């Protein structure tokens, strides 16, 4: 019986660590998507006449 309790505790600890890693991953992913969206917005666009002449 002690062996089963230890196994369940180990599984719970590994599951908790995996959940924490998933939370950090999704938080970083959301932050980077928001940061990249701000960088690609029209407000930050600066036209360059040299690039327009090449087209």
N, C-alpha and C positions, 0 to 999 in steps of 0.2 A: 504494500500500500504506500509506503514511503517513496518508493521508486516512481509511482504514478504521480504523486504530488510534486516531486522534484521535476518530472518531465513537464507537467502542466505549468509550473512556475517558469521554467526555461522557455517554453513556448510563449507564455504571456510576456516575458521580458523581450524576447526577439520580436514579437508582434508590436510591442510598444515602441521599440527602437525603429522598426520599419514605418510605423505610423508617423513618428516624429520626422523621419527623413522625407516622407511623402509630403508632409506639411511644408517643410522648408523648400522642397523642390517646387511645389506649386506656388508658394509665395514669391520665390525668386523668378520663376517663369512669368508670373503676372506682372511683377515689377519691371522686368526687361521688356515685355510687350508694351507696357505703358510708356516706358522711356523711348522705345523705338517709334511708337506712334507719334510722340511729341516731336521727334527729330524729323519725321516725314511729313509733318503737317504743312499746309499751304502758307501759314504765317511765317515760317522759317525759310521760305523759298526766296532765293535771291537770283534774279536772272543775270545772265552773262551774255553780253552782246557778241563776244567772240564765239561762243558755242552756238548761238542762233545763226551766225553768218556761215558756219560750217555746214549747216543743214540746208 
